[in-house]
Amino acid sequence: MSDVTNATDPTCVSAASVSDSPESDTQGDMQSATQGGAQETGSLSRAQIHVGEPEGEPLLDAVDLVAGYLPGVNILNGASLTLHEGEIVGIIGPNGAGKSTLLKSLFGLVHIHSGKLLLKGEDITNLRADKLVSRGVGFVPQTENVFPSLTIAENMHMGAFQAPKLFEERFDYVCSIFPKLGQRKNQLAGQLSGGERQMVAMARALMMKPSVLLLDEPSAGLSPMLQDETFIRVRQVNKAGVSVVIVEQNARRCLQICDRGYVLDQGRNAYSGKGRDLMNDPKVVSLYLGNLEEEVQEEGR
């Protein structure tokens, strides 16, 4: 039996905000917030959001977040998310739904106007990004996530800036996950393929040995083969003991590797459940997955 929960009657959930062009989610978020949205989604209750998740205190708990880039312009309108130790949690939804904004609010890059963000029970709402790194939260942005003029090893040094004396130990740690890094440590990052750059970006974030890793569309702009390699690397990171929150436009592939997923629409939780249940839910498929797959195919042309 499927454990998918939805906010409202699905006929009232907007799928029309999916853009025909491959704009960034941030640009779409700003447009959606400015327009206000012709149709509003409901919000899942806290009980519905917890459907299918493990028992015990969450590692990361975002509660009813209202957030945005400008005063008085909210992109998130009560979004919630929980992440337990050892999980991969995916966030999908149409362009402009607030996916990247939610991820950035978890890392202190977007101001949370109301709601609460907890890490291991500690209130970290609007804590600065550097403070979050020291508490075990890593973040990999979608673009400009490596230093192309630096070698792989130098990029790793940048990742270990808060613990330079532990560089050798940490570099050995990331090389145990990504063996290619050690073999090519003196190669410039700018000479790498898109998929290899994503590997370097993830590895650099892992140099501080985070317990939580936030990934913003790691497969964006990659060929299908490189996308597959990237998702394999996400699984490798998770198997190394890191809990992962991943935002993805490649929704079906994301849900395949996720323990649980959330569908965002207009800054709110529209659906939540186990990854495989969301992927096979007829309403989620008809409203979201088909349109999102068309976007991904268009970006890959």
Backbone as CSV, one residue per row, in Angstrom:
resi,resn,N_x,N_y,N_z,CA_x,CA_y,CA_z,C_x,C_y,C_z
1,MET,0.846,-1.202,0.000,0.000,0.000,0.000,0.877,1.247,0.000
2,SER,0.520,2.230,-0.824,1.309,3.446,-0.937,1.132,4.329,0.285
3,ASP,2.239,4.932,0.737,2.209,5.855,1.864,2.380,7.293,1.412
4,VAL,1.954,7.611,0.192,2.040,8.974,-0.307,0.916,9.807,0.288
5,THR,1.246,11.005,0.777,0.222,11.926,1.264,0.255,13.183,0.420
6,ASN,-0.939,13.775,0.196,-1.016,14.996,-0.582,-1.729,16.077,0.200
7,ALA,-1.419,17.335,-0.167,-1.916,18.467,0.592,-3.387,18.737,0.349
8,THR,-3.813,18.612,-0.889,-5.186,18.943,-1.256,-5.651,17.956,-2.302
9,ASP,-6.896,18.092,-2.720,-7.346,17.377,-3.914,-6.369,17.707,-5.033
10,PRO,-5.766,16.700,-5.686,-4.733,16.978,-6.679,-5.199,17.821,-7.845
11,THR,-6.482,17.891,-8.088,-6.955,18.728,-9.186,-6.771,20.197,-8.869
12,CYS,-6.547,20.505,-7.580,-6.340,21.892,-7.179,-4.864,22.229,-7.028
13,VAL,-3.978,21.238,-7.225,-2.553,21.481,-7.082,-2.005,21.954,-8.407
14,SER,-1.305,23.067,-8.382,-0.830,23.657,-9.624,0.361,22.915,-10.178
15,ALA,0.247,22.502,-11.442,1.414,21.996,-12.168,1.734,22.941,-13.314
16,ALA,0.965,24.026,-13.409,1.129,24.938,-14.527,2.346,25.820,-14.393
17,SER,2.965,25.838,-13.192,4.125,26.696,-13.003,5.388,26.091,-13.566
18,VAL,5.297,24.895,-14.181,6.471,24.313,-14.825,6.828,25.163,-16.035
19,SER,8.078,25.618,-16.075,8.514,26.491,-17.154,8.836,25.697,-18.406
20,ASP,8.618,26.304,-19.582,8.992,25.665,-20.834,10.478,25.808,-21.113
21,SER,11.134,26.747,-20.441,12.558,26.959,-20.664,13.342,26.522,-19.449
22,PRO,14.606,26.094,-19.642,15.398,25.574,-18.531,16.007,26.674,-17.690
23,GLU,15.182,27.529,-17.087,15.680,28.563,-16.205,16.107,27.934,-14.893
24,SER,16.934,28.654,-14.147,17.328,28.143,-12.836,16.132,28.180,-11.915
25,ASP,16.160,27.315,-10.900,15.050,27.262,-9.961,14.932,28.557,-9.186
26,THR,16.070,29.204,-8.917,16.034,30.461,-8.179,15.287,31.515,-8.965
27,GLN,15.559,31.626,-10.280,14.840,32.587,-11.104,13.354,32.274,-11.107
28,GLY,13.028,30.997,-11.204,11.627,30.594,-11.186,10.977,30.901,-9.868
29,ASP,11.722,30.714,-8.766,11.202,31.024,-7.442,10.818,32.489,-7.347
30,MET,11.697,33.373,-7.844,11.436,34.801,-7.761,10.200,35.170,-8.571
31,GLN,10.067,34.577,-9.767,8.902,34.852,-10.604,7.632,34.379,-9.928
32,SER,7.667,33.196,-9.341,6.494,32.637,-8.680,6.074,33.500,-7.512
33,ALA,7.060,33.986,-6.733,6.740,34.798,-5.567,6.147,36.133,-5.978
34,THR,6.690,36.716,-7.065,6.203,38.010,-7.519,4.781,37.913,-8.042
35,GLN,4.507,36.836,-8.801,3.178,36.671,-9.373,2.148,36.267,-8.340
36,GLY,2.606,35.643,-7.270,1.691,35.246,-6.215,0.996,33.934,-6.471
37,GLY,0.996,33.463,-7.720,0.410,32.147,-8.020,-1.089,32.233,-8.205
38,ALA,-1.567,31.760,-9.333,-2.999,31.802,-9.593,-3.749,30.781,-8.769
39,GLN,-3.080,29.652,-8.482,-3.706,28.605,-7.701,-2.821,28.313,-6.509
40,GLU,-3.393,28.140,-5.357,-2.619,27.851,-4.164,-2.764,26.396,-3.790
41,THR,-1.625,25.797,-3.411,-1.690,24.452,-2.879,-1.962,24.533,-1.396
42,GLY,-2.530,23.478,-0.859,-2.659,23.390,0.579,-1.338,22.989,1.183
43,SER,-1.297,22.854,2.501,-0.078,22.442,3.180,-0.321,21.127,3.879
44,LEU,0.650,20.231,3.782,0.555,18.973,4.498,0.648,19.223,5.990
45,SER,-0.087,18.445,6.755,0.032,18.522,8.209,1.352,17.917,8.639
46,ARG,1.777,18.205,9.873,3.022,17.622,10.372,2.931,16.096,10.385
47,ALA,1.758,15.572,10.697,1.596,14.116,10.706,1.808,13.541,9.311
48,GLN,1.284,14.219,8.292,1.455,13.743,6.922,2.908,13.826,6.474
49,ILE,3.600,14.885,6.900,4.997,15.058,6.516,5.860,13.950,7.096
50,HIS,5.480,13.426,8.258,6.256,12.377,8.915,5.948,10.983,8.381
51,VAL,5.017,10.854,7.433,4.643,9.537,6.920,5.860,8.828,6.330
52,GLY,6.073,7.579,6.741,7.113,6.747,6.156,8.511,6.982,6.672
53,GLU,8.701,7.913,7.611,10.058,8.187,8.077,10.412,7.330,9.286
54,PRO,11.709,7.141,9.565,12.117,6.331,10.710,11.679,6.956,12.027
55,GLU,11.659,6.125,13.065,11.332,6.632,14.390,12.549,7.342,14.982
56,GLY,12.301,8.127,16.016,13.384,8.818,16.699,13.511,10.262,16.258
57,GLU,14.372,10.996,16.956,14.562,12.415,16.675,15.255,12.611,15.334
58,PRO,14.746,13.513,14.500,15.400,13.766,13.213,16.789,14.368,13.404
59,LEU,17.648,14.098,12.456,18.945,14.762,12.423,18.757,16.227,12.049
60,LEU,17.922,16.474,11.048,17.599,17.825,10.592,16.087,17.938,10.501
61,ASP,15.536,19.014,11.060,14.079,19.181,11.096,13.729,20.621,10.750
62,ALA,13.149,20.824,9.578,12.688,22.142,9.144,11.174,22.198,9.321
63,VAL,10.711,23.168,10.100,9.306,23.221,10.497,8.656,24.499,9.977
64,ASP,7.724,24.353,9.032,6.883,25.459,8.559,7.705,26.690,8.166
65,LEU,8.684,26.506,7.307,9.568,27.609,6.933,8.883,28.575,5.968
66,VAL,8.929,29.849,6.337,8.536,30.945,5.453,9.810,31.741,5.197
67,ALA,10.219,31.849,3.933,11.519,32.447,3.631,11.508,33.066,2.247
68,GLY,12.451,33.996,2.021,12.575,34.634,0.721,13.813,35.486,0.643
69,TYR,14.107,35.955,-0.570,15.313,36.740,-0.815,15.114,38.218,-0.508
70,LEU,13.865,38.689,-0.587,13.564,40.101,-0.378,12.545,40.253,0.743
71,PRO,12.617,41.355,1.508,11.622,41.579,2.562,10.213,41.641,1.977
72,GLY,9.308,40.903,2.573,7.918,40.921,2.151,7.614,40.079,0.926
73,VAL,8.625,39.439,0.344,8.407,38.568,-0.816,8.815,37.156,-0.418
74,ASN,7.839,36.348,-0.067,8.110,34.992,0.406,8.067,34.001,-0.746
75,ILE,9.062,33.153,-0.802,9.101,32.078,-1.789,8.697,30.764,-1.144
76,LEU,9.134,30.556,0.094,8.653,29.422,0.882,7.472,29.877,1.716
77,ASN,6.417,29.097,1.717,5.184,29.480,2.405,4.728,28.392,3.367
78,GLY,5.652,27.982,4.239,5.318,26.958,5.215,5.863,25.590,4.862
79,ALA,6.989,25.540,4.153,7.595,24.266,3.752,8.239,23.570,4.948
80,SER,8.134,22.263,4.984,8.710,21.462,6.068,9.462,20.271,5.495
81,LEU,10.421,19.792,6.278,11.250,18.670,5.836,11.912,18.044,7.047
82,THR,12.046,16.731,7.050,12.814,16.048,8.087,13.819,15.110,7.434
83,LEU,14.975,15.002,8.066,16.037,14.111,7.613,16.547,13.334,8.812
84,HIS,16.539,12.013,8.701,17.061,11.168,9.766,18.450,10.660,9.394
85,GLU,19.185,10.248,10.408,20.538,9.754,10.196,20.531,8.578,9.221
86,GLY,21.413,8.650,8.224,21.549,7.582,7.245,20.634,7.681,6.046
87,GLU,19.764,8.678,6.006,18.797,8.804,4.912,19.330,9.614,3.739
88,ILE,18.729,9.363,2.576,18.759,10.299,1.454,17.336,10.800,1.276
89,VAL,17.147,12.105,1.360,15.832,12.721,1.193,15.877,13.613,-0.041
90,GLY,14.918,13.419,-0.949,14.869,14.183,-2.182,13.776,15.235,-2.169
91,ILE,14.055,16.344,-2.845,13.077,17.422,-3.017,12.884,17.625,-4.511
92,ILE,11.657,17.428,-4.988,11.353,17.630,-6.399,10.167,18.579,-6.512
93,GLY,9.863,18.982,-7.738,8.739,19.878,-7.971,8.978,20.704,-9.210
94,PRO,7.965,21.420,-9.674,8.100,22.221,-10.891,9.073,23.370,-10.707
95,ASN,9.536,23.906,-11.821,10.406,25.078,-11.786,9.687,26.222,-11.077
96,GLY,10.368,26.842,-10.115,9.753,27.926,-9.359,9.025,27.484,-8.120
97,ALA,9.108,26.200,-7.774,8.379,25.684,-6.610,9.023,26.074,-5.289
98,GLY,10.303,26.453,-5.323,11.007,26.810,-4.097,12.021,25.779,-3.640
99,LYS,12.374,24.841,-4.508,13.268,23.749,-4.114,14.646,24.253,-3.694
100,SER,15.296,25.013,-4.576,16.627,25.523,-4.254,16.574,26.531,-3.118
101,THR,15.488,27.292,-3.052,15.336,28.239,-1.949,15.247,27.506,-0.620
102,LEU,14.528,26.391,-0.590,14.454,25.598,0.637,15.840,25.104,1.027
103,LEU,16.592,24.580,0.068,17.926,24.068,0.369,18.829,25.185,0.893
104,LYS,18.765,26.352,0.256,19.608,27.473,0.688,19.198,27.993,2.056
105,SER,17.914,27.915,2.382,17.479,28.337,3.719,18.006,27.388,4.783
106,LEU,18.198,26.108,4.421,18.767,25.142,5.362,20.236,25.434,5.634
107,PHE,20.878,26.166,4.721,22.309,26.460,4.858,22.576,27.930,5.179
108,GLY,21.551,28.654,5.590,21.746,30.030,6.021,21.962,31.029,4.913
109,LEU,21.664,30.663,3.661,21.887,31.565,2.535,20.634,32.346,2.152
110,VAL,19.489,31.932,2.643,18.224,32.649,2.442,17.598,32.856,3.812
111,HIS,17.139,34.073,4.077,16.628,34.397,5.410,15.279,33.725,5.669
112,ILE,15.188,33.073,6.808,13.935,32.455,7.260,13.154,33.493,8.059
113,HIS,11.976,33.885,7.554,11.159,34.899,8.224,10.369,34.316,9.382
114,SER,9.923,33.091,9.236,9.240,32.406,10.339,9.395,30.906,10.145
115,GLY,9.125,30.179,11.221,9.368,28.750,11.226,10.626,28.443,12.017
116,LYS,11.002,27.186,12.031,12.139,26.772,12.857,12.956,25.712,12.131
117,LEU,14.279,25.795,12.318,15.209,24.823,11.755,16.053,24.243,12.885
118,LEU,15.999,22.926,13.035,16.699,22.250,14.127,17.710,21.260,13.569
119,LEU,18.895,21.222,14.180,19.922,20.235,13.867,20.244,19.476,15.143
120,LYS,19.918,18.198,15.169,20.093,17.362,16.365,19.421,18.002,17.579
121,GLY,18.263,18.629,17.343,17.493,19.246,18.407,17.890,20.665,18.735
122,GLU,19.002,21.154,18.177,19.463,22.523,18.434,18.861,23.472,17.404
123,ASP,18.372,24.610,17.866,17.802,25.608,16.973,18.930,26.293,16.198
124,ILE,18.946,26.112,14.886,19.976,26.728,14.044,19.347,27.680,13.027
125,THR,18.132,28.138,13.294,17.425,29.024,12.379,18.258,30.265,12.090
126,ASN,18.526,30.524,10.805,19.275,31.693,10.334,20.706,31.759,10.857
127,LEU,21.253,30.626,11.267,22.665,30.590,11.618,23.494,30.768,10.346
128,ARG,24.627,31.479,10.461,25.475,31.726,9.303,26.034,30.427,8.734
129,ALA,26.308,30.450,7.432,26.779,29.245,6.752,28.067,28.705,7.363
130,ASP,29.025,29.585,7.718,30.286,29.101,8.280,30.073,28.420,9.626
131,LYS,29.093,28.893,10.388,28.762,28.254,11.668,28.127,26.887,11.435
132,LEU,27.339,26.788,10.378,26.712,25.502,10.061,27.753,24.477,9.616
133,VAL,28.756,24.932,8.869,29.832,24.026,8.454,30.526,23.437,9.676
134,SER,30.800,24.279,10.672,31.473,23.795,11.882,30.587,22.860,12.693
135,ARG,29.266,22.906,12.461,28.333,22.008,13.147,28.042,20.744,12.340
136,GLY,28.656,20.629,11.171,28.521,19.389,10.418,27.547,19.412,9.269
137,VAL,27.313,20.595,8.684,26.433,20.707,7.519,27.269,21.160,6.326
138,GLY,27.221,20.409,5.234,27.908,20.778,4.005,26.916,21.124,2.913
139,PHE,27.361,21.946,1.957,26.475,22.415,0.888,27.236,22.433,-0.427
140,VAL,26.621,21.891,-1.477,27.202,21.927,-2.819,26.228,22.657,-3.731
141,PRO,26.567,23.889,-4.176,25.661,24.628,-5.063,25.615,24.010,-6.447
142,GLN,24.626,24.427,-7.210,24.439,23.865,-8.551,25.543,24.306,-9.505
143,THR,25.933,25.573,-9.438,26.921,26.120,-10.366,28.078,26.744,-9.599
144,GLU,29.183,26.976,-10.315,30.376,27.605,-9.738,30.775,26.922,-8.431
145,ASN,30.834,25.601,-8.471,31.079,24.841,-7.247,32.488,24.271,-7.146
146,VAL,33.360,24.615,-8.123,34.782,24.280,-8.012,35.595,25.513,-8.402
147,PHE,36.875,25.495,-8.042,37.801,26.543,-8.464,38.578,25.999,-9.666
148,PRO,38.205,26.393,-10.891,38.780,25.764,-12.085,40.274,26.000,-12.254
149,SER,40.795,27.103,-11.721,42.222,27.399,-11.883,43.085,26.713,-10.830
150,LEU,42.456,25.992,-9.900,43.190,25.265,-8.868,43.188,23.775,-9.176
151,THR,44.187,23.078,-8.661,44.220,21.625,-8.821,43.169,20.980,-7.921
152,ILE,42.958,19.692,-8.131,42.032,18.958,-7.267,42.475,19.058,-5.815
153,ALA,43.772,18.867,-5.562,44.282,18.936,-4.189,44.074,20.323,-3.592
154,GLU,44.289,21.355,-4.391,44.100,22.725,-3.897,42.630,22.993,-3.605
155,ASN,41.738,22.444,-4.420,40.308,22.552,-4.122,39.987,21.891,-2.790
156,MET,40.623,20.762,-2.509,40.391,20.077,-1.231,40.908,20.912,-0.066
157,HIS,42.034,21.615,-0.264,42.540,22.518,0.775,41.503,23.598,1.088
158,MET,40.837,24.112,0.058,39.803,25.125,0.273,38.653,24.549,1.089
159,GLY,38.347,23.282,0.875,37.274,22.645,1.631,37.622,22.421,3.083
160,ALA,38.922,22.295,3.372,39.373,22.022,4.745,39.845,23.287,5.449
161,PHE,39.344,24.449,5.016,39.868,25.714,5.541,39.676,25.861,7.043
162,GLN,38.667,25.207,7.616,38.447,25.311,9.061,39.270,24.290,9.849
163,ALA,39.913,23.368,9.152,40.706,22.339,9.840,41.945,21.998,9.018
164,PRO,42.833,22.990,8.775,43.985,22.753,7.892,44.936,21.672,8.393
165,LYS,45.048,21.504,9.708,45.969,20.502,10.256,45.476,19.077,10.002
166,LEU,44.203,18.949,9.671,43.629,17.624,9.427,43.541,17.298,7.939
167,PHE,44.235,18.104,7.109,44.072,17.946,5.661,44.389,16.535,5.186
168,GLU,45.541,15.997,5.561,45.947,14.686,5.049,44.938,13.612,5.435
169,GLU,44.488,13.656,6.687,43.492,12.680,7.157,42.192,12.815,6.376
170,ARG,41.741,14.052,6.179,40.482,14.282,5.477,40.607,13.947,3.987
171,PHE,41.771,14.242,3.404,41.953,13.923,1.988,41.940,12.410,1.776
172,ASP,42.557,11.678,2.696,42.496,10.210,2.628,41.047,9.729,2.738
173,TYR,40.268,10.420,3.582,38.855,10.061,3.774,38.069,10.230,2.475
174,VAL,38.213,11.385,1.808,37.439,11.602,0.580,37.954,10.711,-0.554
175,CYS,39.249,10.399,-0.531,39.785,9.495,-1.560,39.294,8.063,-1.364
176,SER,38.941,7.720,-0.126,38.368,6.390,0.100,36.979,6.282,-0.520
177,ILE,36.297,7.423,-0.664,34.983,7.459,-1.310,35.137,7.631,-2.819
178,PHE,36.060,8.515,-3.216,36.312,8.814,-4.628,37.788,8.559,-4.942
179,PRO,38.183,7.318,-5.221,39.599,6.985,-5.434,40.274,7.784,-6.549
180,LYS,39.507,8.208,-7.561,40.093,8.961,-8.672,40.764,10.250,-8.208
181,LEU,40.288,10.816,-7.105,40.830,12.093,-6.643,42.310,11.979,-6.311
182,GLY,42.682,10.927,-5.616,44.080,10.748,-5.256,44.963,10.527,-6.468
183,GLN,44.439,9.823,-7.459,45.205,9.524,-8.667,45.428,10.764,-9.526
184,ARG,44.509,11.746,-9.410,44.568,12.919,-10.291,44.650,14.221,-9.498
185,LYS,45.215,14.162,-8.316,45.172,15.302,-7.398,45.873,16.545,-7.936
186,ASN,46.808,16.376,-8.868,47.547,17.526,-9.396,46.944,18.077,-10.685
187,GLN,45.813,17.530,-11.106,45.153,18.009,-12.324,44.283,19.212,-12.008
188,LEU,44.264,20.189,-12.914,43.422,21.366,-12.727,41.950,20.976,-12.807
189,ALA,41.152,21.544,-11.915,39.716,21.245,-11.917,39.051,21.703,-13.208
190,GLY,39.597,22.759,-13.811,39.035,23.272,-15.053,39.190,22.338,-16.233
191,GLN,40.046,21.327,-16.103,40.257,20.361,-17.182,39.350,19.138,-17.064
192,LEU,38.530,19.109,-16.024,37.691,17.939,-15.760,36.362,18.023,-16.504
193,SER,35.739,16.876,-16.709,34.388,16.842,-17.278,33.386,17.358,-16.248
194,GLY,32.163,17.606,-16.712,31.135,18.100,-15.792,30.872,17.145,-14.645
195,GLY,30.818,15.849,-14.950,30.592,14.859,-13.902,31.733,14.800,-12.912
196,GLU,32.974,14.924,-13.416,34.138,14.911,-12.529,34.176,16.156,-11.653
197,ARG,33.743,17.278,-12.199,33.682,18.501,-11.382,32.695,18.329,-10.231
198,GLN,31.568,17.679,-10.510,30.604,17.435,-9.439,31.219,16.550,-8.360
199,MET,32.030,15.585,-8.770,32.718,14.738,-7.801,33.647,15.579,-6.933
200,VAL,34.400,16.488,-7.547,35.305,17.362,-6.797,34.517,18.264,-5.849
201,ALA,33.386,18.799,-6.327,32.568,19.677,-5.483,32.039,18.935,-4.262
202,MET,31.557,17.709,-4.464,31.077,16.915,-3.331,32.218,16.581,-2.383
203,ALA,33.359,16.214,-2.951,34.506,15.853,-2.118,34.974,17.036,-1.284
204,ARG,34.995,18.225,-1.894,35.427,19.409,-1.140,34.501,19.665,0.045
205,ALA,33.196,19.499,-0.167,32.250,19.678,0.942,32.454,18.622,2.022
206,LEU,32.944,17.443,1.629,33.152,16.359,2.591,34.440,16.518,3.392
207,MET,35.298,17.469,3.016,36.565,17.648,3.722,36.368,18.058,5.177
208,MET,35.203,18.576,5.531,34.904,18.909,6.926,34.131,17.789,7.616
209,LYS,34.037,16.638,6.942,33.339,15.453,7.465,31.957,15.797,8.026
210,PRO,31.081,16.341,7.186,29.740,16.707,7.654,28.886,15.484,7.948
211,SER,27.903,15.677,8.806,26.901,14.629,9.023,25.738,14.800,8.057
212,VAL,25.581,16.033,7.524,24.509,16.352,6.573,25.132,17.003,5.346
213,LEU,24.768,16.528,4.161,25.230,17.137,2.916,24.020,17.574,2.107
214,LEU,24.002,18.850,1.710,22.927,19.436,0.923,23.409,19.579,-0.518
215,LEU,22.709,18.967,-1.462,23.112,18.963,-2.868,22.051,19.654,-3.717
216,ASP,22.461,20.699,-4.438,21.529,21.449,-5.276,21.704,21.041,-6.741
217,GLU,20.807,20.203,-7.226,20.754,19.757,-8.619,22.121,19.302,-9.151
218,PRO,22.709,18.282,-8.546,24.041,17.847,-8.977,24.102,17.280,-10.386
219,SER,22.961,16.863,-10.953,22.992,16.288,-12.305,22.664,17.307,-13.391
220,ALA,22.446,18.566,-13.022,22.013,19.581,-13.987,23.042,19.764,-15.102
221,GLY,22.560,19.733,-16.344,23.414,19.996,-17.487,24.305,18.849,-17.909
222,LEU,24.207,17.703,-17.246,25.062,16.563,-17.570,24.368,15.618,-18.553
223,SER,25.163,14.892,-19.306,24.618,13.871,-20.201,24.007,12.751,-19.370
224,PRO,23.120,11.937,-19.963,22.516,10.837,-19.197,23.541,9.927,-18.532
225,MET,24.653,9.629,-19.219,25.671,8.760,-18.635,26.317,9.416,-17.415
226,LEU,26.639,10.710,-17.522,27.258,11.415,-16.405,26.261,11.628,-15.267
227,GLN,24.977,11.773,-15.606,23.960,11.848,-14.564,23.949,10.563,-13.750
228,ASP,23.997,9.427,-14.426,24.016,8.143,-13.715,25.227,8.046,-12.792
229,GLU,26.386,8.485,-13.285,27.595,8.460,-12.462,27.435,9.350,-11.233
230,THR,26.797,10.503,-11.413,26.609,11.428,-10.296,25.710,10.820,-9.229
231,PHE,24.617,10.177,-9.641,23.727,9.560,-8.655,24.411,8.392,-7.946
232,ILE,25.275,7.670,-8.654,26.055,6.611,-8.002,26.947,7.212,-6.924
233,ARG,27.546,8.367,-7.211,28.415,9.022,-6.234,27.626,9.506,-5.023
234,VAL,26.407,9.964,-5.255,25.565,10.362,-4.118,25.334,9.164,-3.200
235,ARG,25.067,8.016,-3.781,24.893,6.801,-2.979,26.178,6.437,-2.241
236,GLN,27.327,6.624,-2.893,28.607,6.335,-2.248,28.815,7.227,-1.027
237,VAL,28.481,8.493,-1.172,28.599,9.433,-0.049,27.702,8.996,1.099
238,ASN,26.481,8.617,0.774,25.533,8.183,1.798,26.012,6.913,2.496
239,LYS,26.551,5.969,1.737,27.053,4.725,2.325,28.254,4.972,3.231
240,ALA,28.935,6.105,3.028,30.070,6.461,3.880,29.614,7.064,5.211
241,GLY,28.295,7.172,5.402,27.772,7.642,6.680,27.246,9.057,6.691
242,VAL,27.080,9.658,5.511,26.600,11.036,5.417,25.128,11.034,5.013
243,SER,24.309,11.748,5.772,22.889,11.898,5.426,22.763,13.004,4.383
244,VAL,21.897,12.808,3.402,21.874,13.678,2.225,20.480,14.245,1.990
245,VAL,20.429,15.551,1.690,19.228,16.184,1.141,19.586,16.637,-0.264
246,ILE,18.837,16.178,-1.250,19.154,16.471,-2.643,17.961,17.101,-3.344
247,VAL,18.196,18.233,-4.006,17.209,18.873,-4.874,17.527,18.446,-6.300
248,GLU,16.506,18.026,-7.045,16.746,17.529,-8.399,15.588,17.835,-9.343
249,GLN,15.941,18.203,-10.595,14.954,18.280,-11.662,14.762,16.912,-12.319
250,ASN,15.789,16.063,-12.237,15.664,14.692,-12.736,14.912,13.901,-11.671
251,ALA,13.614,14.151,-11.612,12.805,13.705,-10.478,12.753,12.192,-10.330
252,ARG,12.522,11.497,-11.415,12.376,10.040,-11.317,13.676,9.387,-10.857
253,ARG,14.803,9.830,-11.402,16.097,9.266,-10.999,16.387,9.592,-9.540
254,CYS,16.009,10.793,-9.126,16.195,11.196,-7.731,15.396,10.296,-6.795
255,LEU,14.134,10.068,-7.131,13.280,9.250,-6.270,13.752,7.802,-6.209
256,GLN,14.435,7.344,-7.253,14.956,5.976,-7.254,16.002,5.763,-6.163
257,ILE,16.773,6.797,-5.841,17.839,6.634,-4.847,17.446,7.146,-3.468
258,CYS,16.272,7.793,-3.372,15.876,8.419,-2.106,15.131,7.447,-1.197
259,ASP,15.373,7.581,0.097,14.552,6.868,1.073,13.172,7.509,1.147
260,ARG,13.145,8.828,1.197,11.880,9.570,1.234,12.001,10.799,0.352
261,GLY,10.842,11.311,-0.079,10.853,12.482,-0.934,9.737,13.451,-0.602
262,TYR,9.942,14.680,-1.040,8.941,15.739,-0.896,8.725,16.383,-2.259
263,VAL,7.460,16.615,-2.603,7.117,17.378,-3.793,6.697,18.763,-3.333
264,LEU,7.441,19.775,-3.771,7.097,21.156,-3.453,6.319,21.780,-4.600
265,ASP,5.374,22.650,-4.274,4.649,23.421,-5.273,4.283,24.748,-4.633
266,GLN,4.702,25.852,-5.261,4.427,27.196,-4.770,4.872,27.377,-3.320
267,GLY,6.024,26.819,-2.992,6.616,27.037,-1.677,6.021,26.226,-0.559
268,ARG,5.185,25.246,-0.907,4.541,24.414,0.116,4.754,22.939,-0.201
269,ASN,4.619,22.110,0.829,4.636,20.667,0.620,3.336,20.246,-0.058
270,ALA,3.450,19.656,-1.242,2.270,19.166,-1.949,2.075,17.670,-1.731
271,TYR,3.161,16.913,-1.794,3.130,15.469,-1.562,4.378,15.072,-0.789
272,SER,4.268,13.992,-0.014,5.448,13.421,0.636,5.247,11.926,0.788
273,GLY,6.345,11.207,0.899,6.271,9.760,1.064,7.601,9.111,0.751
274,LYS,7.622,7.794,0.776,8.827,7.073,0.385,9.095,7.307,-1.100
275,GLY,10.374,7.312,-1.456,10.736,7.611,-2.834,10.040,6.725,-3.840
276,ARG,10.032,5.428,-3.595,9.427,4.498,-4.556,7.912,4.690,-4.648
277,ASP,7.278,5.090,-3.512,5.834,5.311,-3.540,5.487,6.552,-4.355
278,LEU,6.264,7.629,-4.181,6.027,8.839,-4.966,6.227,8.564,-6.453
279,MET,7.261,7.799,-6.766,7.591,7.511,-8.159,6.491,6.718,-8.852
280,ASN,5.754,5.930,-8.088,4.716,5.074,-8.661,3.301,5.578,-8.409
281,ASP,3.170,6.736,-7.762,1.842,7.270,-7.477,1.270,7.923,-8.741
282,PRO,0.107,7.479,-9.224,-0.430,8.010,-10.485,-0.629,9.522,-10.475
283,LYS,-1.056,10.078,-9.348,-1.307,11.521,-9.292,-0.002,12.307,-9.359
284,VAL,1.014,11.843,-8.637,2.320,12.502,-8.679,2.913,12.405,-10.079
285,VAL,2.788,11.238,-10.692,3.316,11.039,-12.041,2.636,11.976,-13.031
286,SER,1.306,12.045,-12.980,0.574,12.845,-13.969,0.785,14.336,-13.769
287,LEU,0.901,14.773,-12.518,1.029,16.204,-12.247,2.458,16.706,-12.350
288,TYR,3.424,15.860,-12.023,4.790,16.350,-11.881,5.825,15.601,-12.710
289,LEU,5.876,14.289,-12.603,7.025,13.577,-13.166,7.113,13.694,-14.676
290,GLY,5.975,13.636,-15.374,6.013,13.760,-16.823,6.562,15.090,-17.272
291,ASN,6.065,16.184,-16.686,6.526,17.515,-17.057,7.990,17.724,-16.703
292,LEU,8.395,17.216,-15.520,9.776,17.392,-15.101,10.725,16.619,-16.005
293,GLU,10.314,15.432,-16.446,11.171,14.658,-17.343,11.340,15.377,-18.681
294,GLU,10.278,16.047,-19.157,10.385,16.808,-20.394,11.393,17.938,-20.235
295,GLU,11.406,18.599,-19.052,12.372,19.663,-18.795,13.794,19.126,-18.839
296,VAL,14.016,17.983,-18.196,15.354,17.398,-18.150,15.828,17.036,-19.550
297,GLN,14.943,16.444,-20.364,15.304,16.078,-21.728,15.635,17.318,-22.546
298,GLU,14.889,18.396,-22.344,15.128,19.635,-23.080,16.490,20.220,-22.720
299,GLU,16.847,20.169,-21.417,18.127,20.707,-20.975,19.284,19.902,-21.543
300,GLY,19.076,18.598,-21.774,20.156,17.740,-22.252,20.395,17.823,-23.753
301,ARG,19.561,18.565,-24.488,19.703,18.653,-25.950,20.780,19.668,-26.333
